Structures are given as C-alpha cells and as structure tokens.
Amino acid sequence: MTSIWLGKILLLTGSAAMGLLRGQELKNRTACLADFRRGLGALSRELAFSLRPLPELVAGVQGEGPAGVFFALCRRHFQDSGGESWTDSWQKALEDSPLPLKEEDLQILRETGEVLGRYDGDSQRQAMEGLLARLDENLAEARAEEHRLFRVYVTLGAAAGLFACILL
C-alpha cells in the first residue's frame, strides 16, 4: 500500500517537474535574447565610436550567460582560423553553441554575423540597428509568451500528474 502512494507522489511530482522544465525553457529563451540584446547593443555603439578590430570590440562586450559564452567561442574560432573570416567564425560559433533560442532568433543572429566585419563602421552600425530592432521584437514576443505560458505549463504538468494518480 505504501509503495502505491509513493508511486503516486512520484508520478505527480515528476509531471509537475516536467511542466516546470517546459516553463523554464521559456525563461531561458527570454534571458538569452536579453543577454544578446545587451551585448549586440553595446557592440553597435562601439562600432560607431571605435576603430578597434572587431575581435577586440567583442571582447569588450562579453558577459556571462549564453551570449557571453557565444562571444568567447566566436573569438576563439576566429583566433584558431588565423583571423581568416569573422563571418565564418560567427557561424561556426552559432553551430557549436547550445543556445535556447527558436529558429527565428537564430536567423537574426546569422544575419548579424554576415553584417559584422564586412562593411565600414557606419554601414555596420546601420545594419545592426535594423537587426537590433528585429531582436527587440523577438524579445518582446518571448517575454509575452513567457508571461502567458509559464503558469500554463506548470499547471498542465501538475494536472496531468494528478489525473494519472486518480486513474491509478
């Protein structure tokens, strides 16, 4: 009898945890987008006022979190390639980084990599402003989705566990 109750408690707890993990994915996406927004915004400002090489600028905006890890990986790929192509290093870092982002977010980051290091400072900055505006839209959508769905996932997980416990 005790093992049945223990099984039901574990089932309920596991289901609630599954809902919580799904909700946490939403929070991770929002945090990652916000981190990239800060880093790329700082990089855009630096492009306008600095003549330093791009890898040095990226080193100045590195932070913690997934975006910071990405920027460090991007610089490492650039150095490992002998400074061949910033775009290739950026794309390789995107492939190698386990970012909690949707495909549309990654597309914006791919386009950012194609812009950086190819044009003069003003052209890069102007292109970055457009990409940052799109990133802002995705960030606002991610925040709204997180706000709307986090509790739904947790509640559905707990409800599924409760339903399964009742059936047993």
C-alpha positions as CSV (number, residue, x, y, z in Angstrom):
1,M,0.0,0.0,0.0
2,T,2.8,2.4,0.9
3,S,4.5,1.7,-2.4
4,I,1.3,2.7,-4.3
5,W,1.2,6.1,-2.5
6,L,4.9,6.6,-3.1
7,G,4.4,5.8,-6.8
8,K,1.5,8.3,-7.0
9,I,3.6,11.0,-5.3
10,L,6.5,10.4,-7.6
11,L,4.2,10.5,-10.6
12,L,2.6,13.7,-9.5
13,T,6.0,15.3,-8.7
14,G,7.5,14.1,-12.0
15,S,4.7,15.5,-14.0
16,A,4.8,18.9,-12.2
17,A,8.6,18.9,-12.8
18,M,8.1,18.3,-16.5
19,G,5.7,21.3,-16.7
20,L,8.2,23.4,-14.7
21,L,11.1,22.4,-17.0
22,R,9.0,23.4,-20.1
23,G,8.2,26.7,-18.4
24,Q,11.9,27.2,-17.6
25,E,12.7,26.8,-21.3
26,L,10.6,29.9,-21.9
27,K,12.5,31.8,-19.3
28,N,15.9,30.7,-20.7
29,R,15.0,31.9,-24.2
30,T,13.9,35.3,-22.8
31,A,17.1,35.6,-20.7
32,C,19.3,34.6,-23.7
33,L,17.7,37.1,-26.0
34,A,18.0,39.9,-23.4
35,D,21.7,38.9,-23.0
36,F,22.3,39.1,-26.8
37,R,20.4,42.4,-27.0
38,R,22.7,43.9,-24.4
39,G,25.8,42.6,-26.0
40,L,24.9,43.5,-29.5
41,G,23.6,46.9,-28.5
42,A,27.0,47.6,-26.8
43,L,28.8,46.3,-29.9
44,S,26.7,48.6,-32.1
45,R,27.6,51.6,-30.0
46,E,31.3,50.6,-30.1
47,L,31.2,50.3,-33.9
48,A,30.0,53.9,-34.1
49,F,32.8,55.3,-31.9
50,S,35.8,53.0,-32.1
51,L,38.2,52.0,-34.8
52,R,39.4,48.9,-33.0
53,P,39.2,45.5,-34.7
54,L,36.0,43.5,-34.3
55,P,37.5,40.7,-32.1
56,E,38.7,43.4,-29.6
57,L,35.3,45.0,-29.6
58,V,33.6,41.7,-29.0
59,A,36.0,41.0,-26.1
60,G,34.8,44.3,-24.5
61,V,31.1,43.3,-24.6
62,Q,31.5,39.7,-23.4
63,G,29.4,39.0,-20.4
64,E,28.1,35.9,-18.6
65,G,25.4,33.7,-19.7
66,P,24.8,32.1,-23.1
67,A,25.6,35.2,-25.1
68,G,28.9,35.7,-23.2
69,V,29.8,32.1,-23.9
70,F,28.9,32.5,-27.6
71,F,31.1,35.7,-27.9
72,A,34.0,33.9,-26.3
73,L,33.6,30.9,-28.6
74,C,33.3,33.2,-31.6
75,R,36.6,34.9,-30.7
76,R,38.3,31.5,-30.2
77,H,37.1,30.3,-33.6
78,F,38.4,33.5,-35.2
79,Q,41.8,33.1,-33.5
80,D,42.0,29.4,-34.4
81,S,41.3,30.1,-38.0
82,G,44.2,32.6,-38.1
83,G,41.9,35.6,-38.4
84,E,40.5,34.4,-41.8
85,S,36.9,35.3,-41.7
86,W,34.8,36.8,-38.9
87,T,31.6,35.7,-40.6
88,D,32.7,32.0,-40.7
89,S,33.8,32.2,-37.1
90,W,30.4,33.7,-36.1
91,Q,28.5,31.0,-38.0
92,K,30.7,28.2,-36.5
93,A,30.1,29.6,-33.0
94,L,26.4,29.6,-33.6
95,E,26.5,25.9,-34.7
96,D,28.6,25.0,-31.6
97,S,26.7,26.9,-29.0
98,P,23.8,25.3,-27.3
99,L,21.6,28.4,-27.3
100,P,18.0,28.1,-26.0
101,L,16.6,30.0,-29.0
102,K,14.0,29.5,-31.7
103,E,15.0,29.3,-35.3
104,E,13.7,32.8,-36.0
105,D,16.1,34.1,-33.2
106,L,19.0,32.2,-34.7
107,Q,18.3,33.6,-38.1
108,I,18.7,37.1,-36.8
109,L,22.0,36.1,-35.2
110,R,23.1,34.5,-38.5
111,E,22.3,37.8,-40.3
112,T,24.2,39.7,-37.7
113,G,27.3,37.6,-38.4
114,E,27.0,38.3,-42.1
115,V,27.0,42.0,-41.4
116,L,29.8,42.3,-38.9
117,G,33.3,42.7,-40.3
118,R,32.2,43.2,-43.9
119,Y,31.4,46.9,-44.2
120,D,32.7,50.2,-42.9
121,G,31.7,51.2,-39.3
122,D,28.7,53.3,-40.3
123,S,27.2,50.7,-42.6
124,Q,27.7,48.0,-39.9
125,R,26.1,50.2,-37.3
126,Q,23.1,51.0,-39.5
127,A,22.6,47.3,-40.4
128,M,23.0,46.4,-36.7
129,E,20.3,48.9,-35.8
130,G,17.8,47.1,-38.1
131,L,18.8,43.7,-36.7
132,L,18.6,45.0,-33.1
133,A,15.0,46.2,-33.8
134,R,14.1,42.7,-35.0
135,L,15.8,41.3,-32.0
136,D,13.8,43.6,-29.8
137,E,10.6,42.4,-31.4
138,N,11.6,38.8,-30.7
139,L,12.5,39.7,-27.1
140,A,9.1,41.3,-26.6
141,E,7.3,38.3,-28.1
142,A,9.4,35.9,-25.9
143,R,8.6,38.0,-22.7
144,A,4.9,37.9,-23.6
145,E,5.0,34.2,-24.3
146,E,6.8,33.5,-21.0
147,H,4.3,35.6,-19.1
148,R,1.3,33.9,-20.8
149,L,2.5,30.3,-20.8
150,F,4.8,29.7,-17.8
151,R,2.0,29.1,-15.4
152,V,0.0,27.2,-18.0
153,Y,2.8,24.6,-18.4
154,V,3.3,24.2,-14.7
155,T,-0.4,23.8,-14.1
156,L,-0.8,21.3,-17.0
157,G,2.1,19.3,-15.7
158,A,0.6,19.1,-12.2
159,A,-2.9,18.4,-13.6
160,A,-1.6,15.6,-15.8
161,G,0.2,14.0,-12.8
162,L,-3.0,14.4,-10.7
163,F,-5.1,12.8,-13.5
164,A,-2.7,9.9,-13.8
165,C,-2.7,9.4,-10.0
166,I,-6.5,9.3,-10.0
167,L,-6.5,6.7,-12.8
168,L,-4.2,4.5,-10.8
